[in-house]
Amino acid sequence: MYRFLLTRQWVLVTLLVLAMIPTMVELGFWQLHRHEHKVEQNALITRNLKADPVPVDRLTSPGHTVPRSDYWRAVTATGTFDTEHEVVVRRRTSRDERIGVLVLTPLNLKGGGTVLVNRGWVEAAASQQTFPKVPAPPRGEVTVKGRLKADETTSASGIKDLAGLPDRQVMLINSAQQAHLLGRPVLGGYLELTDPEPTGGSPETIAAPDDSSIGPHMAYAVQWWLFAAGVPVGWVILVRREKRDREQAAQDAEAAPEPEPATA
């Protein structure tokens, strides 16, 4: 009755079904893990943004790699901005997705040491070879507040670190690179400025990370698992339909009148 399942066509269909089920189940778990990672990250962002600010040199030091547990941690720093060694980070977007640059200014800390401060976004110059117009930071000693971020790398960000850029232009925010250019130690990671607000709103400060959206990953996980459950059901329906069609064809063949013998 089901001998047709041994035909080449049905063997291939069955093998395809058997391969699709675990693949879809695995894709569902992949989306579930992405959902769990997003929930965990949101909790980390919320916790670190609400934490009492601490001096930046308590969480990092020259050559230090900022761990994920300290991402977005509220920190403070007191010192003097070094505008002579200010650089811009190319090909970055504003809050409304305009392409421009980020302003990266070293802050020489009171008591010694240097930390990089991402002061925010400004429009790029008309020519990529020209240093853009950048509003000056506060003069003299200042206390700033911001979010601690890890050094950017090509592997983590996907941004290619281009060589031969114009003077004072970079592709990545990286404390080791800037320490080499400055010729002095720089605290690992950098500070994303939140306070004081720049005069006139420029540079445009970086928006706080989103800690509310969990994305569609859980819905995608459920969809993949429903697909995995639906595949064998579909296979059974096709098999039963094939069986019914074959039985109907056999009945039609039996009911067909025998051809009359040919007359001489």
C-alpha positions as CSV (number, residue, x, y, z in Angstrom):
1,M,0.0,0.0,0.0
2,Y,2.9,2.4,0.8
3,R,5.5,0.8,-1.4
4,F,5.6,4.1,-3.4
5,L,7.6,5.5,-0.5
6,L,10.6,3.4,-1.7
7,T,10.6,5.2,-5.0
8,R,13.6,7.5,-5.7
9,Q,11.3,10.6,-5.6
10,W,9.8,9.8,-2.2
11,V,13.0,8.7,-0.7
12,L,14.5,12.2,-1.6
13,V,11.4,14.0,-0.2
14,T,11.6,12.0,3.1
15,L,15.3,12.7,3.5
16,L,14.7,16.4,2.9
17,V,12.0,16.4,5.6
18,L,14.3,14.6,8.0
19,A,17.0,17.2,7.4
20,M,14.7,20.2,7.7
21,I,13.2,19.3,11.1
22,P,16.5,19.5,13.2
23,T,17.6,22.5,11.1
24,M,14.5,24.4,12.0
25,V,14.7,23.4,15.6
26,E,18.3,24.6,15.8
27,L,17.4,27.9,14.1
28,G,14.6,28.3,16.7
29,F,17.1,27.8,19.6
30,W,19.5,30.3,17.8
31,Q,16.8,32.9,17.9
32,L,16.0,32.1,21.5
33,H,19.6,32.6,22.5
34,R,19.6,35.9,20.7
35,H,16.5,36.9,22.6
36,E,18.1,35.9,25.9
37,H,21.3,37.8,25.0
38,K,19.2,40.9,24.3
39,V,17.3,40.7,27.5
40,E,20.5,40.2,29.4
41,Q,22.1,43.2,27.6
42,N,19.1,45.4,28.4
43,A,19.4,44.5,32.1
44,L,23.1,45.3,32.0
45,I,22.5,48.7,30.3
46,T,19.8,49.7,32.8
47,R,21.9,48.6,35.8
48,N,25.0,50.4,34.6
49,L,23.2,53.6,33.6
50,K,21.5,53.8,36.9
51,A,24.6,53.1,39.0
52,D,26.2,55.9,40.9
53,P,29.0,57.5,38.8
54,V,32.5,56.6,39.8
55,P,35.9,58.1,38.8
56,V,36.9,56.6,35.5
57,D,40.3,55.5,36.8
58,R,38.6,53.2,39.2
59,L,37.3,51.0,36.3
60,T,40.2,51.3,33.8
61,S,43.9,51.9,33.4
62,P,46.4,52.1,30.6
63,G,46.3,48.9,28.5
64,H,43.1,47.8,30.3
65,T,40.4,46.0,28.3
66,V,37.0,47.2,29.4
67,P,34.9,44.1,30.2
68,R,31.4,43.7,29.0
69,S,30.1,44.0,32.6
70,D,31.4,47.6,32.7
71,Y,30.0,48.7,29.3
72,W,27.9,51.9,29.6
73,R,28.9,52.3,33.3
74,A,28.4,55.9,34.5
75,V,31.8,57.5,35.2
76,T,33.3,60.9,35.9
77,A,36.6,62.5,35.1
78,T,38.2,65.8,36.1
79,G,41.0,67.3,34.0
80,T,41.8,69.6,31.1
81,F,40.9,69.0,27.5
82,D,43.9,68.6,25.1
83,T,42.5,70.2,21.9
84,E,45.9,70.2,20.3
85,H,45.7,66.4,19.9
86,E,42.0,66.2,19.1
87,V,41.0,63.8,16.3
88,V,37.9,63.0,14.4
89,V,36.5,59.6,13.7
90,R,35.3,59.2,10.2
91,R,32.1,57.8,8.7
92,R,29.8,58.0,11.8
93,T,26.1,58.8,11.9
94,S,24.1,61.4,13.9
95,R,20.9,60.6,15.7
96,D,19.0,61.2,12.5
97,E,21.3,59.0,10.4
98,R,23.4,61.8,8.8
99,I,26.9,60.8,7.9
100,G,29.7,62.9,9.6
101,V,32.4,62.4,12.2
102,L,32.8,62.0,15.9
103,V,35.0,64.3,17.9
104,L,37.6,62.5,20.1
105,T,39.4,64.7,22.5
106,P,42.0,63.6,25.1
107,L,41.3,64.7,28.7
108,N,44.4,65.1,30.8
109,L,43.3,64.0,34.2
110,K,43.9,65.9,37.4
111,G,46.6,63.9,39.2
112,G,48.0,62.3,36.1
113,G,46.8,60.1,33.2
114,T,44.8,60.7,30.1
115,V,41.4,59.4,29.0
116,L,39.7,59.7,25.6
117,V,36.4,61.6,25.5
118,N,34.0,61.1,22.6
119,R,32.4,64.6,22.7
120,G,29.8,63.7,20.0
121,W,29.0,64.1,16.3
122,V,29.6,67.0,13.9
123,E,29.2,67.4,10.2
124,A,32.2,66.4,8.1
125,A,34.1,69.0,6.1
126,A,33.3,69.4,2.4
127,S,36.5,67.6,1.5
128,Q,37.6,64.4,3.3
129,Q,41.1,65.7,3.3
130,T,40.1,68.7,5.5
131,F,39.7,68.7,9.2
132,P,36.1,69.8,10.0
133,K,35.0,72.7,12.0
134,V,34.8,71.5,15.6
135,P,33.3,73.5,18.5
136,A,35.8,74.0,21.3
137,P,35.3,72.2,24.6
138,P,35.3,74.1,28.0
139,R,38.6,75.7,28.9
140,G,40.5,75.0,32.0
141,E,39.7,72.3,34.5
142,V,36.4,70.6,34.0
143,T,34.6,67.7,35.5
144,V,32.8,65.6,32.9
145,K,30.4,62.7,33.1
146,G,29.8,59.9,30.6
147,R,29.4,56.3,29.7
148,L,32.4,54.0,29.7
149,K,32.9,52.1,26.5
150,A,35.4,49.6,25.3
151,D,38.1,50.2,22.7
152,E,36.8,49.7,19.1
153,T,38.5,47.1,17.0
154,T,38.0,46.0,13.4
155,S,37.0,42.4,14.5
156,A,34.4,43.7,17.0
157,S,33.0,46.6,15.0
158,G,33.5,45.5,11.4
159,I,35.0,48.9,10.6
160,K,38.1,48.6,8.5
161,D,41.0,50.5,9.9
162,L,42.2,52.4,6.9
163,A,45.9,53.5,6.6
164,G,47.1,56.8,5.1
165,L,44.3,59.0,6.4
166,P,44.7,62.8,6.6
167,D,46.3,64.2,9.7
168,R,44.1,63.9,12.9
169,Q,41.6,61.6,11.3
170,V,41.0,58.0,12.4
171,M,38.6,55.2,11.7
172,L,38.4,53.6,15.2
173,I,38.2,54.9,18.8
174,N,41.1,53.0,20.2
175,S,43.2,54.0,23.3
176,A,46.3,52.0,22.2
177,Q,46.4,53.8,18.9
178,Q,46.0,57.2,20.5
179,A,48.6,56.4,23.2
180,H,51.0,55.7,20.4
181,L,50.2,59.0,18.7
182,L,50.3,61.0,22.0
183,G,53.4,59.4,23.2
184,R,52.0,58.8,26.7
185,P,49.8,56.3,28.5
186,V,46.0,56.5,27.9
187,L,43.4,54.7,30.0
188,G,41.8,51.7,28.2
189,G,38.5,52.3,26.5
190,Y,36.9,55.8,26.3
191,L,34.3,58.0,27.8
192,E,31.1,58.8,25.9
193,L,30.2,62.3,27.1
194,T,26.8,63.0,28.6
195,D,27.5,66.1,30.8
196,P,28.1,69.0,30.5
197,E,25.9,69.5,27.5
198,P,27.8,71.3,24.7
199,T,27.0,75.0,24.1
200,G,24.6,75.3,21.2
201,G,24.1,71.6,21.0
202,S,27.2,70.9,19.0
203,P,28.9,68.4,19.0
204,E,25.7,66.4,19.1
205,T,26.1,64.0,22.1
206,I,25.6,60.3,21.5
207,A,22.2,58.9,22.3
208,A,21.8,56.6,25.3
209,P,21.7,52.9,24.4
210,D,18.2,51.4,24.1
211,D,17.4,49.2,27.1
212,S,13.7,48.7,26.3
213,S,13.4,46.9,23.0
214,I,13.9,43.1,23.0
215,G,13.4,42.7,19.2
216,P,11.6,40.0,17.3
217,H,13.9,37.1,18.2
218,M,11.4,35.2,20.4
219,A,8.7,35.5,17.8
220,Y,11.2,34.2,15.2
221,A,12.1,31.3,17.5
222,V,8.4,30.3,17.9
223,Q,8.0,30.5,14.1
224,W,10.9,28.2,13.4
225,W,9.6,25.6,15.9
226,L,6.1,25.8,14.4
227,F,7.7,25.2,11.0
228,A,9.5,22.2,12.4
229,A,6.3,20.8,13.7
230,G,4.5,21.5,10.5
231,V,7.0,19.8,8.2
232,P,6.1,16.2,9.3
233,V,2.4,17.0,9.3
234,G,2.8,18.2,5.7
235,W,4.7,15.1,4.8
236,V,1.9,12.9,6.2
237,I,-0.7,14.9,4.2
238,L,1.3,14.4,1.0
239,V,1.7,10.7,1.7
240,R,-2.0,10.2,2.3
241,R,-2.8,12.2,-0.8
242,E,-0.4,10.2,-2.9
243,K,-1.9,6.9,-1.5
244,R,-5.5,8.1,-2.3
245,D,-4.5,9.2,-5.8
246,R,-2.9,5.8,-6.5
247,E,-5.9,3.9,-5.2
248,Q,-8.2,6.0,-7.3
249,A,-6.1,5.4,-10.3
250,A,-6.2,1.7,-9.7
251,Q,-10.0,1.7,-9.2
252,D,-10.4,3.7,-12.4
253,A,-8.2,1.2,-14.3
254,E,-10.3,-1.8,-13.0
255,A,-13.6,-0.1,-13.9
256,A,-12.5,0.8,-17.4
257,P,-14.2,-1.4,-20.1
258,E,-11.9,-3.8,-21.8
259,P,-11.3,-2.9,-25.4
260,E,-13.3,-4.9,-28.0
261,P,-11.3,-7.3,-30.1
262,A,-10.5,-6.0,-33.5
263,T,-12.6,-7.5,-36.3
264,A,-11.1,-8.8,-39.5
